[in-house]
Amino acid sequence: MPTPAGLDERTYRDEIQSLSREALECLQLEKLNTLLAQIVPANRFYQKKLGDLKALESLEQLKHIPFTNKSELLSEGLFANNLTWPVDQYVRFHRTSGTTGKPLAVLDTADDWIWWMNVWQYVLDAAEVHSSDRAFLAFSFGPFIGFWSAHDAIVARGAMSIPGGGLSTRARLDLIKDSRPTVLLCTPTYALRLAEVAAANDIDLRASSVTRIIVAGEPGGSIPSIRTRIEKAWDAKLIDHAGASEIGPWGFGDANQTGLHICEAEFIAEVIDPESGNAIQPGETGELVLTCLGRPGSPLLRYRTGDRVLPTNADGSNFVLLKGGVLGRADDMIVIRGVNVFPSAVEEILRTFEDVIEYRITAFKNGAMDGLTIEVEDQTENTGRIKDAIEVGLGLRVQVILAEANSLPRFEAKGRRFIDNR
């Protein structure tokens, strides 16, 4: 939808966030019906799901459309199953990381990519990025969409994008020092990794030019212990962000750093019980389901993201707020001796200890009993305090093992610190 005459783009985005729920849902319904008119005649994937449906009279009717699961998008060929047009009409190729299965190749038309850039502006608004800023992108190149979408959105905003792909961590730190960026973009894991390497090389990140850090790709940006640790290391403000290759850049941090706003100008959100598929009750956590209102070349209706979230009242924006951001994957929960455990909850406790540099969680089976082992690189070598904190925080006894310094894996993108050996 074009910006109304007389309004600049930032003002228009702010006004959409101030709409009443009724007005916002009217806008969503209009966009959804426009999308349906585009895709129903041409998209075989959704023709099978929607039948003769051409338009909705209310958003309540959306609940009668079947969910879309990631497994349905996987095809025997290279590209995702939900493409609307012939492949030669697409200009962008990206691929998921494959952390939850086979990598999924997703495509965008030129118009789809413009939509990506427009939605990304909500993230850059939250980080107060201006044309005078310089943004350092600490990502590798390749098919990962996060780098490319962030780079193009920053350029579209008129700011400078400084690519850090293809460099070692130390080389990236040197380039940050020389190029003097004001904004850093990376995963929470890599923000901490940069701080670790900086400390090992007597580099004071608090004296760097970076004043804001936009993180995405994994839980952490809205978890207080992780956010505090990153902000303290860099002396910079952390802004959380969430998105996915298959659905788009759907979330941006709220002003009070308590969670993620869903960009409801471009997405319809539902939160469901992952077992029953029914809507959750207020105050409950559930799985996030998103309907994308743009991107007709690769549309997704009622897409089960697999993200575990807690919706709550918004603050500073009328877009729904997810308290704590993405809390983890809905299928990540493990049951250890009757206790429900999410790896992100363990990390939240571990990150409160400044002397814990890296960790790894392993679930194992001992006869009929499940157990949990946590390996930590701890500069104090006092694992007892960590064991006690986890027992108090989670109500679960675990084995905490001291690992040798620099013996555990390091990650430049999403951290993979949980191993299930059961």
C-alpha beads as a LAMMPS data file, in Angstrom:
LAMMPS data file: protein, C-alpha beads

422 atoms
421 bonds

1 atom types
1 bond types

-500.0 500.0 xlo xhi
-500.0 500.0 ylo yhi
-500.0 500.0 zlo zhi

Masses

1 110.0

Atoms # bond

1 1 1 0.000 0.000 0.000
2 1 1 1.544 3.360 -1.013
3 1 1 2.241 6.059 1.542
4 1 1 -0.634 8.617 1.587
5 1 1 0.162 12.003 0.111
6 1 1 1.536 14.482 2.625
7 1 1 3.050 11.862 4.955
8 1 1 6.686 10.787 4.998
9 1 1 7.334 7.068 5.323
10 1 1 8.367 7.157 9.012
11 1 1 5.286 9.155 9.977
12 1 1 3.090 6.722 8.064
13 1 1 4.615 3.735 9.863
14 1 1 4.123 5.460 13.212
15 1 1 0.493 6.226 12.375
16 1 1 -0.212 2.597 11.471
17 1 1 1.129 1.556 14.874
18 1 1 -1.264 3.992 16.540
19 1 1 -4.378 2.627 14.789
20 1 1 -7.147 1.182 16.912
21 1 1 -7.539 -2.593 16.821
22 1 1 -10.668 -2.239 14.686
23 1 1 -8.965 0.047 12.159
24 1 1 -5.869 -2.175 12.043
25 1 1 -7.952 -5.277 11.361
26 1 1 -9.780 -3.450 8.553
27 1 1 -6.391 -2.667 6.997
28 1 1 -5.281 -6.280 7.416
29 1 1 -8.467 -7.605 5.832
30 1 1 -8.063 -5.274 2.860
31 1 1 -4.468 -6.393 2.332
32 1 1 -5.354 -10.047 2.766
33 1 1 -8.127 -9.904 0.170
34 1 1 -5.803 -8.104 -2.241
35 1 1 -3.285 -10.903 -1.740
36 1 1 -5.900 -13.620 -2.251
37 1 1 -7.006 -12.012 -5.512
38 1 1 -3.404 -12.234 -6.715
39 1 1 -2.531 -15.762 -5.671
40 1 1 -5.716 -17.842 -5.930
41 1 1 -5.828 -17.871 -9.750
42 1 1 -2.154 -18.851 -10.127
43 1 1 -0.837 -20.569 -7.007
44 1 1 -1.427 -24.335 -7.164
45 1 1 -0.292 -24.868 -3.580
46 1 1 -2.983 -22.579 -2.178
47 1 1 -5.583 -23.492 -4.758
48 1 1 -5.672 -26.913 -3.091
49 1 1 -6.000 -25.390 0.377
50 1 1 -8.469 -22.609 -0.425
51 1 1 -10.737 -24.187 -3.041
52 1 1 -13.174 -21.580 -4.371
53 1 1 -12.367 -18.987 -1.686
54 1 1 -11.700 -15.611 -3.281
55 1 1 -12.190 -13.137 -0.431
56 1 1 -12.957 -13.006 3.287
57 1 1 -15.717 -10.960 4.859
58 1 1 -13.944 -10.836 8.224
59 1 1 -10.674 -11.952 9.780
60 1 1 -12.622 -14.524 11.791
61 1 1 -12.983 -16.496 8.559
62 1 1 -9.203 -16.826 8.386
63 1 1 -9.451 -19.523 11.083
64 1 1 -11.244 -21.781 8.599
65 1 1 -8.175 -21.848 6.330
66 1 1 -5.886 -24.818 7.083
67 1 1 -2.514 -24.214 8.707
68 1 1 0.596 -24.263 6.541
69 1 1 3.516 -26.307 7.878
70 1 1 7.148 -26.050 6.838
71 1 1 7.149 -29.713 5.827
72 1 1 4.532 -28.911 3.171
73 1 1 6.866 -26.390 1.557
74 1 1 9.627 -28.924 1.014
75 1 1 9.634 -30.418 -2.461
76 1 1 11.527 -33.134 -4.272
77 1 1 13.129 -30.404 -6.333
78 1 1 15.116 -27.375 -5.230
79 1 1 12.453 -24.711 -4.719
80 1 1 9.670 -24.370 -2.158
81 1 1 6.229 -25.674 -3.124
82 1 1 4.352 -22.405 -2.555
83 1 1 5.650 -20.425 -5.560
84 1 1 2.934 -18.512 -7.398
85 1 1 4.697 -17.788 -10.667
86 1 1 7.073 -19.629 -13.022
87 1 1 10.636 -19.656 -11.686
88 1 1 11.909 -17.304 -14.390
89 1 1 9.867 -14.448 -12.821
90 1 1 11.941 -14.545 -9.610
91 1 1 15.142 -12.595 -9.056
92 1 1 16.206 -13.516 -5.495
93 1 1 17.336 -16.924 -4.223
94 1 1 17.843 -17.650 -0.537
95 1 1 17.868 -20.721 1.646
96 1 1 17.050 -21.536 5.250
97 1 1 19.791 -22.680 7.598
98 1 1 18.388 -26.184 7.873
99 1 1 18.650 -26.208 11.680
100 1 1 15.306 -28.038 11.951
101 1 1 15.628 -30.276 8.888
102 1 1 16.322 -30.063 5.158
103 1 1 17.277 -26.544 3.977
104 1 1 14.428 -24.818 2.153
105 1 1 15.121 -22.698 -0.937
106 1 1 12.870 -19.640 -1.130
107 1 1 12.498 -17.185 -4.020
108 1 1 11.363 -13.572 -4.330
109 1 1 10.254 -11.472 -7.264
110 1 1 11.523 -7.904 -7.602
111 1 1 8.257 -6.625 -6.080
112 1 1 8.492 -9.140 -3.232
113 1 1 11.961 -7.874 -2.442
114 1 1 10.721 -4.283 -2.270
115 1 1 8.147 -5.515 0.244
116 1 1 10.983 -7.014 2.319
117 1 1 12.783 -3.654 2.326
118 1 1 9.636 -1.796 3.389
119 1 1 8.958 -4.154 6.314
120 1 1 12.593 -4.004 7.428
121 1 1 12.175 -0.255 7.934
122 1 1 10.152 -0.970 11.092
123 1 1 13.236 -2.704 12.502
124 1 1 15.471 0.213 11.559
125 1 1 12.938 2.637 13.078
126 1 1 13.189 0.737 16.369
127 1 1 16.985 1.092 16.228
128 1 1 16.701 4.791 15.312
129 1 1 18.879 4.294 12.239
130 1 1 19.371 7.484 10.224
131 1 1 21.006 8.203 6.891
132 1 1 24.094 9.445 8.744
133 1 1 24.632 6.036 10.371
134 1 1 27.072 3.342 9.330
135 1 1 25.979 -0.254 9.857
136 1 1 28.423 -3.151 10.158
137 1 1 26.971 -6.514 9.120
138 1 1 28.837 -9.311 10.901
139 1 1 27.404 -12.085 8.749
140 1 1 28.874 -14.396 6.181
141 1 1 27.723 -14.055 2.580
142 1 1 25.887 -16.905 0.905
143 1 1 22.223 -17.912 0.699
144 1 1 21.369 -16.733 4.255
145 1 1 18.659 -14.105 3.767
146 1 1 19.437 -12.127 6.930
147 1 1 22.533 -10.486 5.515
148 1 1 21.022 -9.570 2.168
149 1 1 17.732 -8.206 3.497
150 1 1 19.475 -6.124 6.164
151 1 1 22.043 -4.815 3.675
152 1 1 19.481 -3.741 1.098
153 1 1 17.164 -2.209 3.719
154 1 1 20.003 -0.142 5.149
155 1 1 21.008 1.045 1.693
156 1 1 17.365 1.882 0.898
157 1 1 17.283 4.011 4.041
158 1 1 20.267 5.996 2.829
159 1 1 22.692 4.743 5.472
160 1 1 26.066 3.115 4.831
161 1 1 26.233 -0.693 4.878
162 1 1 29.616 -2.194 5.746
163 1 1 29.755 -5.916 4.880
164 1 1 31.808 -8.110 7.178
165 1 1 31.440 -11.373 5.274
166 1 1 34.435 -13.565 4.539
167 1 1 36.484 -12.224 7.453
168 1 1 37.722 -13.830 10.635
169 1 1 36.367 -12.545 13.933
170 1 1 39.614 -10.692 14.632
171 1 1 39.576 -9.140 11.152
172 1 1 35.993 -7.992 11.708
173 1 1 37.017 -6.308 14.943
174 1 1 39.798 -4.497 13.086
175 1 1 37.366 -3.380 10.400
176 1 1 34.933 -2.142 13.043
177 1 1 37.745 -0.073 14.534
178 1 1 38.785 1.351 11.151
179 1 1 35.347 1.941 9.557
180 1 1 33.733 3.308 12.751
181 1 1 30.195 1.963 12.366
182 1 1 27.484 3.204 14.721
183 1 1 25.259 0.115 14.309
184 1 1 26.189 -3.580 14.475
185 1 1 24.012 -6.385 13.091
186 1 1 24.621 -10.023 14.086
187 1 1 23.217 -12.889 16.160
188 1 1 23.273 -12.663 19.981
189 1 1 25.762 -15.539 19.973
190 1 1 28.122 -13.657 17.679
191 1 1 27.885 -10.383 19.604
192 1 1 29.218 -12.330 22.587
193 1 1 31.824 -14.077 20.441
194 1 1 33.119 -10.728 19.194
195 1 1 33.354 -9.578 22.820
196 1 1 35.261 -12.750 23.776
197 1 1 37.838 -12.297 21.002
198 1 1 38.120 -8.587 21.759
199 1 1 38.913 -9.331 25.402
200 1 1 41.525 -11.910 24.396
201 1 1 43.225 -9.271 22.230
202 1 1 42.948 -6.371 24.716
203 1 1 40.429 -4.532 22.527
204 1 1 38.046 -2.297 24.480
205 1 1 34.695 -2.596 22.741
206 1 1 33.163 -0.061 25.100
207 1 1 35.362 2.550 23.442
208 1 1 34.207 1.572 19.939
209 1 1 31.924 3.691 17.766
210 1 1 29.031 1.178 18.022
211 1 1 26.038 2.581 19.928
212 1 1 23.281 0.162 18.811
213 1 1 23.264 -3.579 18.135
214 1 1 20.468 -5.251 16.151
215 1 1 20.340 -8.987 16.829
216 1 1 18.278 -11.783 15.304
217 1 1 18.464 -15.429 14.285
218 1 1 17.952 -16.995 17.732
219 1 1 16.381 -16.259 21.125
220 1 1 18.410 -13.930 23.275
221 1 1 17.834 -10.329 22.265
222 1 1 14.874 -10.009 24.627
223 1 1 16.244 -12.243 27.405
224 1 1 17.422 -9.894 30.185
225 1 1 20.599 -11.757 31.173
226 1 1 21.802 -12.082 27.578
227 1 1 20.834 -8.525 26.651
228 1 1 22.563 -7.116 29.731
229 1 1 25.727 -9.070 29.013
230 1 1 25.937 -7.840 25.417
231 1 1 25.112 -4.240 26.293
232 1 1 27.705 -4.219 29.061
233 1 1 30.405 -5.637 26.797
234 1 1 29.745 -3.100 24.040
235 1 1 28.313 -0.149 25.988
236 1 1 25.581 -0.095 23.334
237 1 1 21.794 -0.488 23.220
238 1 1 20.471 -3.857 22.034
239 1 1 17.486 -4.052 19.643
240 1 1 15.868 -7.440 19.085
241 1 1 14.505 -8.537 15.714
242 1 1 12.890 -11.700 14.386
243 1 1 12.196 -13.062 10.940
244 1 1 12.565 -16.135 8.785
245 1 1 13.479 -16.786 5.169
246 1 1 10.129 -18.373 4.396
247 1 1 7.875 -15.769 6.110
248 1 1 9.733 -12.440 6.224
249 1 1 11.015 -9.911 8.830
250 1 1 8.033 -10.058 11.176
251 1 1 9.269 -8.709 14.537
252 1 1 11.055 -5.686 15.995
253 1 1 12.050 -4.754 19.535
254 1 1 9.834 -2.552 21.684
255 1 1 11.031 0.728 23.155
256 1 1 11.294 -0.698 26.677
257 1 1 13.290 -3.765 25.539
258 1 1 10.781 -6.188 27.039
259 1 1 10.031 -8.163 23.889
260 1 1 9.108 -8.076 20.220
261 1 1 6.316 -6.266 18.433
262 1 1 4.781 -8.176 15.546
263 1 1 4.606 -5.932 12.489
264 1 1 0.840 -6.204 12.167
265 1 1 0.797 -3.840 9.207
266 1 1 2.156 -6.766 7.179
267 1 1 1.369 -9.885 9.239
268 1 1 -1.694 -11.338 10.933
269 1 1 -0.692 -13.119 14.134
270 1 1 -2.288 -15.991 16.002
271 1 1 -0.918 -17.890 18.992
272 1 1 -2.088 -21.484 19.335
273 1 1 -1.674 -24.506 21.542
274 1 1 0.831 -26.560 19.505
275 1 1 -0.944 -29.813 20.368
276 1 1 -4.614 -28.913 19.768
277 1 1 -4.186 -26.078 17.264
278 1 1 -6.703 -23.993 19.221
279 1 1 -6.106 -20.402 20.324
280 1 1 -4.438 -20.100 23.716
281 1 1 -5.994 -18.406 26.726
282 1 1 -4.699 -14.984 27.872
283 1 1 -1.477 -15.296 29.838
284 1 1 -0.488 -18.618 28.274
285 1 1 2.460 -19.341 25.990
286 1 1 1.904 -20.977 22.622
287 1 1 3.140 -21.377 19.078
288 1 1 3.194 -18.328 16.814
289 1 1 1.197 -18.601 13.580
290 1 1 1.649 -15.880 10.953
291 1 1 -0.178 -14.893 7.781
292 1 1 1.993 -12.765 5.511
293 1 1 0.067 -9.928 3.844
294 1 1 2.680 -9.185 1.169
295 1 1 5.094 -11.254 -0.891
296 1 1 2.577 -12.758 -3.365
297 1 1 5.333 -14.612 -5.188
298 1 1 5.948 -16.841 -2.139
299 1 1 2.810 -16.447 -0.012
300 1 1 2.185 -18.056 3.372
301 1 1 -1.204 -18.234 5.067
302 1 1 -1.520 -19.372 8.688
303 1 1 2.104 -20.520 8.778
304 1 1 3.166 -22.423 11.877
305 1 1 6.499 -20.814 12.712
306 1 1 7.397 -23.252 15.499
307 1 1 8.325 -20.275 17.725
308 1 1 7.145 -20.348 21.343
309 1 1 5.829 -16.929 22.439
310 1 1 3.815 -15.133 25.127
311 1 1 1.519 -12.410 23.702
312 1 1 0.698 -9.461 25.934
313 1 1 -0.557 -5.883 25.782
314 1 1 1.552 -3.534 23.717
315 1 1 3.422 -0.529 25.099
316 1 1 4.270 2.392 22.829
317 1 1 2.714 0.678 19.821
318 1 1 -0.679 -0.902 19.245
319 1 1 0.975 -3.840 17.501
320 1 1 0.809 -6.976 19.649
321 1 1 3.824 -7.449 21.926
322 1 1 5.494 -10.810 22.574
323 1 1 6.860 -10.647 26.116
324 1 1 10.442 -11.873 26.175
325 1 1 10.514 -12.105 22.375
326 1 1 10.867 -15.600 20.964
327 1 1 11.149 -17.852 24.018
328 1 1 12.395 -20.832 22.044
329 1 1 11.126 -23.433 19.637
330 1 1 7.778 -25.041 20.424
331 1 1 9.364 -28.454 19.792
332 1 1 12.520 -27.729 21.840
333 1 1 10.951 -28.592 25.179
334 1 1 12.391 -31.680 26.826
335 1 1 11.053 -33.434 29.905
336 1 1 13.738 -34.369 32.431
337 1 1 12.420 -36.383 35.384
338 1 1 9.021 -34.739 35.074
339 1 1 10.337 -31.182 34.691
340 1 1 9.668 -29.263 31.458
341 1 1 12.965 -27.723 30.322
342 1 1 13.643 -25.320 27.457
343 1 1 17.295 -24.821 26.442
344 1 1 16.691 -21.048 26.300
345 1 1 15.704 -21.090 29.985
346 1 1 19.011 -22.768 30.837
347 1 1 20.902 -20.187 28.784
348 1 1 19.125 -17.333 30.571
349 1 1 20.534 -18.628 33.866
350 1 1 24.018 -19.336 32.494
351 1 1 24.364 -15.857 31.007
352 1 1 23.948 -14.282 34.433
353 1 1 27.458 -15.564 35.244
354 1 1 29.953 -13.225 33.579
355 1 1 32.763 -15.754 33.987
356 1 1 30.929 -18.406 31.926
357 1 1 32.344 -17.917 28.438
358 1 1 30.696 -20.803 26.547
359 1 1 28.516 -23.811 27.295
360 1 1 26.934 -26.954 25.851
361 1 1 23.815 -28.819 27.038
362 1 1 23.460 -32.573 26.495
363 1 1 20.362 -34.624 27.276
364 1 1 21.031 -38.305 27.918
365 1 1 19.263 -41.439 29.134
366 1 1 20.511 -43.488 32.079
367 1 1 18.394 -46.619 32.086
368 1 1 14.782 -45.476 32.295
369 1 1 15.762 -42.017 33.594
370 1 1 16.544 -38.913 31.565
371 1 1 19.312 -36.577 32.629
372 1 1 20.956 -33.312 31.639
373 1 1 24.660 -32.474 31.489
374 1 1 25.931 -28.915 31.096
375 1 1 29.536 -28.309 30.101
376 1 1 30.822 -24.817 30.867
377 1 1 33.972 -22.867 30.204
378 1 1 34.062 -21.068 33.546
379 1 1 36.938 -18.758 34.379
380 1 1 36.338 -19.193 38.122
381 1 1 36.248 -23.003 37.801
382 1 1 33.446 -22.947 40.401
383 1 1 30.714 -25.041 38.832
384 1 1 28.893 -25.494 42.128
385 1 1 27.333 -22.019 42.000
386 1 1 26.004 -22.751 38.494
387 1 1 24.558 -26.080 39.581
388 1 1 22.820 -24.393 42.513
389 1 1 21.375 -21.601 40.330
390 1 1 19.905 -24.082 37.840
391 1 1 18.469 -26.221 40.622
392 1 1 16.775 -23.167 42.151
393 1 1 15.693 -21.639 38.829
394 1 1 14.397 -24.782 37.150
395 1 1 13.792 -27.112 40.084
396 1 1 16.046 -29.680 38.439
397 1 1 19.303 -31.333 39.448
398 1 1 21.821 -31.419 36.609
399 1 1 25.446 -32.365 36.098
400 1 1 27.667 -29.314 35.553
401 1 1 31.068 -30.189 34.122
402 1 1 34.026 -27.840 33.811
403 1 1 35.314 -27.770 30.225
404 1 1 38.801 -26.678 29.244
405 1 1 39.161 -23.124 27.976
406 1 1 38.378 -22.797 24.253
407 1 1 37.356 -26.469 24.010
408 1 1 33.673 -25.919 23.217
409 1 1 32.469 -24.926 19.712
410 1 1 32.133 -21.261 18.738
411 1 1 29.479 -19.990 16.342
412 1 1 29.290 -17.081 13.919
413 1 1 25.567 -17.463 13.198
414 1 1 22.965 -19.398 15.175
415 1 1 24.401 -21.160 18.186
416 1 1 23.893 -24.937 18.357
417 1 1 24.516 -25.665 22.005
418 1 1 21.908 -28.345 22.688
419 1 1 22.496 -32.047 21.942
420 1 1 19.798 -34.647 22.548
421 1 1 21.427 -38.082 22.921
422 1 1 18.323 -39.849 24.172

Bonds

1 1 1 2
2 1 2 3
3 1 3 4
4 1 4 5
5 1 5 6
6 1 6 7
7 1 7 8
8 1 8 9
9 1 9 10
10 1 10 11
11 1 11 12
12 1 12 13
13 1 13 14
14 1 14 15
15 1 15 16
16 1 16 17
17 1 17 18
18 1 18 19
19 1 19 20
20 1 20 21
21 1 21 22
22 1 22 23
23 1 23 24
24 1 24 25
25 1 25 26
26 1 26 27
27 1 27 28
28 1 28 29
29 1 29 30
30 1 30 31
31 1 31 32
32 1 32 33
33 1 33 34
34 1 34 35
35 1 35 36
36 1 36 37
37 1 37 38
38 1 38 39
39 1 39 40
40 1 40 41
41 1 41 42
42 1 42 43
43 1 43 44
44 1 44 45
45 1 45 46
46 1 46 47
47 1 47 48
48 1 48 49
49 1 49 50
50 1 50 51
51 1 51 52
52 1 52 53
53 1 53 54
54 1 54 55
55 1 55 56
56 1 56 57
57 1 57 58
58 1 58 59
59 1 59 60
60 1 60 61
61 1 61 62
62 1 62 63
63 1 63 64
64 1 64 65
65 1 65 66
66 1 66 67
67 1 67 68
68 1 68 69
69 1 69 70
70 1 70 71
71 1 71 72
72 1 72 73
73 1 73 74
74 1 74 75
75 1 75 76
76 1 76 77
77 1 77 78
78 1 78 79
79 1 79 80
80 1 80 81
81 1 81 82
82 1 82 83
83 1 83 84
84 1 84 85
85 1 85 86
86 1 86 87
87 1 87 88
88 1 88 89
89 1 89 90
90 1 90 91
91 1 91 92
92 1 92 93
93 1 93 94
94 1 94 95
95 1 95 96
96 1 96 97
97 1 97 98
98 1 98 99
99 1 99 100
100 1 100 101
101 1 101 102
102 1 102 103
103 1 103 104
104 1 104 105
105 1 105 106
106 1 106 107
107 1 107 108
108 1 108 109
109 1 109 110
110 1 110 111
111 1 111 112
112 1 112 113
113 1 113 114
114 1 114 115
115 1 115 116
116 1 116 117
117 1 117 118
118 1 118 119
119 1 119 120
120 1 120 121
121 1 121 122
122 1 122 123
123 1 123 124
124 1 124 125
125 1 125 126
126 1 126 127
127 1 127 128
128 1 128 129
129 1 129 130
130 1 130 131
131 1 131 132
132 1 132 133
133 1 133 134
134 1 134 135
135 1 135 136
136 1 136 137
137 1 137 138
138 1 138 139
139 1 139 140
140 1 140 141
141 1 141 142
142 1 142 143
143 1 143 144
144 1 144 145
145 1 145 146
146 1 146 147
147 1 147 148
148 1 148 149
149 1 149 150
150 1 150 151
151 1 151 152
152 1 152 153
153 1 153 154
154 1 154 155
155 1 155 156
156 1 156 157
157 1 157 158
158 1 158 159
159 1 159 160
160 1 160 161
161 1 161 162
162 1 162 163
163 1 163 164
164 1 164 165
165 1 165 166
166 1 166 167
167 1 167 168
168 1 168 169
169 1 169 170
170 1 170 171
171 1 171 172
172 1 172 173
173 1 173 174
174 1 174 175
175 1 175 176
176 1 176 177
177 1 177 178
178 1 178 179
179 1 179 180
180 1 180 181
181 1 181 182
182 1 182 183
183 1 183 184
184 1 184 185
185 1 185 186
186 1 186 187
187 1 187 188
188 1 188 189
189 1 189 190
190 1 190 191
191 1 191 192
192 1 192 193
193 1 193 194
194 1 194 195
195 1 195 196
196 1 196 197
197 1 197 198
198 1 198 199
199 1 199 200
200 1 200 201
201 1 201 202
202 1 202 203
203 1 203 204
204 1 204 205
205 1 205 206
206 1 206 207
207 1 207 208
208 1 208 209
209 1 209 210
210 1 210 211
211 1 211 212
212 1 212 213
213 1 213 214
214 1 214 215
215 1 215 216
216 1 216 217
217 1 217 218
218 1 218 219
219 1 219 220
220 1 220 221
221 1 221 222
222 1 222 223
223 1 223 224
224 1 224 225
225 1 225 226
226 1 226 227
227 1 227 228
228 1 228 229
229 1 229 230
230 1 230 231
231 1 231 232
232 1 232 233
233 1 233 234
234 1 234 235
235 1 235 236
236 1 236 237
237 1 237 238
238 1 238 239
239 1 239 240
240 1 240 241
241 1 241 242
242 1 242 243
243 1 243 244
244 1 244 245
245 1 245 246
246 1 246 247
247 1 247 248
248 1 248 249
249 1 249 250
250 1 250 251
251 1 251 252
252 1 252 253
253 1 253 254
254 1 254 255
255 1 255 256
256 1 256 257
257 1 257 258
258 1 258 259
259 1 259 260
260 1 260 261
261 1 261 262
262 1 262 263
263 1 263 264
264 1 264 265
265 1 265 266
266 1 266 267
267 1 267 268
268 1 268 269
269 1 269 270
270 1 270 271
271 1 271 272
272 1 272 273
273 1 273 274
274 1 274 275
275 1 275 276
276 1 276 277
277 1 277 278
278 1 278 279
279 1 279 280
280 1 280 281
281 1 281 282
282 1 282 283
283 1 283 284
284 1 284 285
285 1 285 286
286 1 286 287
287 1 287 288
288 1 288 289
289 1 289 290
290 1 290 291
291 1 291 292
292 1 292 293
293 1 293 294
294 1 294 295
295 1 295 296
296 1 296 297
297 1 297 298
298 1 298 299
299 1 299 300
300 1 300 301
301 1 301 302
302 1 302 303
303 1 303 304
304 1 304 305
305 1 305 306
306 1 306 307
307 1 307 308
308 1 308 309
309 1 309 310
310 1 310 311
311 1 311 312
312 1 312 313
313 1 313 314
314 1 314 315
315 1 315 316
316 1 316 317
317 1 317 318
318 1 318 319
319 1 319 320
320 1 320 321
321 1 321 322
322 1 322 323
323 1 323 324
324 1 324 325
325 1 325 326
326 1 326 327
327 1 327 328
328 1 328 329
329 1 329 330
330 1 330 331
331 1 331 332
332 1 332 333
333 1 333 334
334 1 334 335
335 1 335 336
336 1 336 337
337 1 337 338
338 1 338 339
339 1 339 340
340 1 340 341
341 1 341 342
342 1 342 343
343 1 343 344
344 1 344 345
345 1 345 346
346 1 346 347
347 1 347 348
348 1 348 349
349 1 349 350
350 1 350 351
351 1 351 352
352 1 352 353
353 1 353 354
354 1 354 355
355 1 355 356
356 1 356 357
357 1 357 358
358 1 358 359
359 1 359 360
360 1 360 361
361 1 361 362
362 1 362 363
363 1 363 364
364 1 364 365
365 1 365 366
366 1 366 367
367 1 367 368
368 1 368 369
369 1 369 370
370 1 370 371
371 1 371 372
372 1 372 373
373 1 373 374
374 1 374 375
375 1 375 376
376 1 376 377
377 1 377 378
378 1 378 379
379 1 379 380
380 1 380 381
381 1 381 382
382 1 382 383
383 1 383 384
384 1 384 385
385 1 385 386
386 1 386 387
387 1 387 388
388 1 388 389
389 1 389 390
390 1 390 391
391 1 391 392
392 1 392 393
393 1 393 394
394 1 394 395
395 1 395 396
396 1 396 397
397 1 397 398
398 1 398 399
399 1 399 400
400 1 400 401
401 1 401 402
402 1 402 403
403 1 403 404
404 1 404 405
405 1 405 406
406 1 406 407
407 1 407 408
408 1 408 409
409 1 409 410
410 1 410 411
411 1 411 412
412 1 412 413
413 1 413 414
414 1 414 415
415 1 415 416
416 1 416 417
417 1 417 418
418 1 418 419
419 1 419 420
420 1 420 421
421 1 421 422
